[in-house]
Amino acid sequence: MRILGIDPGYHRCGFAVVTTGERQPDLLGSGTITTKRGDALPVRLHALALELDRLILEWQPDCLAVEELYFAKNVKTGIGVAQARGVVLEHSAAAGLPVAEYAPSVVKSQLTGNGQADKQQIAFMVGRWFKLDDQSRLDDELDAIAVALCHAMRASIPDQLR
């Protein structure tokens, strides 16, 4: 199974492509979609949509895993992130991709055993799992890798054991 993991955002949207198979999950690629700060929100959402379509076409995922929105301290930012998440969900549906949604606490718990783990713990576990040496990855990218890895791990567990 090929999973496209997404950490939604309208300025920076993290993405990762993870495969599952007979062995442990493998990271095929990851990065960050960045939109221009000075552009109006509709223009930024459109740019996100175009890049998401490009990623789906390029990587041909079997499904998409996306992080759920958590309470944002800044309501305006939270609304923008929710709109970006809507773009991700709509374009996934348009591509016929099943979508798995995970709360941040579920991702953290799956990777570290602690639903309250901080960003450094997630980065450490993602780096360890995929043997990432590069420390220059943005949190958005690491979160997308974590979401895709979480889905890969949970997809291998029978429903009755979840």
N, C-alpha and C positions, 0 to 999 in steps of 0.2 A: 504494500500500500504506500502511495506517495501522498504526503501530507503537506499542505501549505499552511504554515502557522503565521498568524497575524497579531501584532500588537497595535491596535488602531490609534490613529492620531491624524490631525489635519495638517500639522506642521511636519512632524516626523512619524512615519508609520513603519514599524519594523516588520520584516518578513523573513521566513525561513522555510526551507524545503527539506523535509526529513523523510526517509524511507524506512519501512519495516520489512522484515523478511524472516528468513530462518535464524539469523543471528540478531544481535542487538541493533537498534536503530542507527542509521547513518545520516549525517548532515551532508546534503548535496550542495547547498548554497544558502546564503543569507545576506541581508543588507538592510538598508533604510531608504524608503521613499521620502524625499524631502520636497516640500512645496515652498514657494517664495513668500516670505513674511509680508511684503507690501501688497500682495494680491488680495482681492476681495475673497471672502470665504467661498462663494460659489465657484470662483475660478480655481481655488485650491482644491475643492472637492472634485471638480472635473479632472484636474491633473492627477489626483489620487486614483480616480476611476480609470483613467487611461493607463496608468502604470499597473494597476491591479489586473486589468484585462491583458496587458502585455505579459505579466508574470504567469497568469493562468495559461496563456497560449504557449509560452516558452517552456514551462515546467510540466504541464499536463497533469496536475494533481488529481488524485482520486477523491479527496475531500479537503475541507478547510477547517482549521481549528482557530478560534478567535477568543481573545480575552474579553470577558464581560466588563462592562463599565462599573467602576467602583466610585464611591462618593468622592467628588472632587471638591477641594477647598475653594477653588475659584469657579463659581457657577458658570460664568461665561465660557471658560475653558472647557468645563464639563459638557456644556451643550455642544460646543464645536466637536469635541471628541465623540459624543453620541452621534452627531451627524456623519462624521467620518466612518464610524462603525456601521451606520445605516448604509453607506455606500458599499462597504465591504460585504454586508449581508445581501444586498440587492444584486451586486455583480456576481456573487457566488451562486445565487439562485438562477440568475440569467445564464450562467455557465453550466447549470445542472449539477452543481457540486453539493453534496450533503455537508452540513455545517455542524460542528461540535463547539459548544460555547462553555468556557470554563471561568469560574470566579478566580480572581487572583489567589485567594486563600487555598483553593483546590490545587492550583498549579504549584504553589509553594509547598504544600503538604506532600504532593506526589513526588517532588524532586528532593526535598530535604527532610520530610517527616515532621515539619513544623509549619503550620498554616500562617504563622506570623513572621516567617523568615524575612530578612532584609535583602536589599538588592545585592549586597556583596556575597551573601550566602548562595543566592540564585546564580550569580555570575560564576562563583567557584564551582558549583555542581555542574553547570552547563559546560564550563571549561574542562572539567575533569571527565565528564561523560564523553565529550567529543575530542578531547585532547587538543584544545585550542590554546595556542601559545600567545596569540595576538591579544594585547591588552587594549587596543584602540577601538574596540567595538562599543557602540553606543548602547545605553540601557534598552532602548526601543528594540534593537536587533536582538540583544540577549533575551529580552522578554518574549519575543516572537519564537526564538529557538526553544525557550522553556515551554511555551504553549504547545508547540508542535511535538516536543518530546513527551510532554504530559499526555497528549492524545495517543501517541504511539504506545506508551506504557499502558494506558488504560484500555486501549483497543485490544490488547493482548489478554486482558483479564475477562473471563466469562462473566456475563451479566449477573448471574446469581451470586458472584463473589464481590461485586463492587459495593 
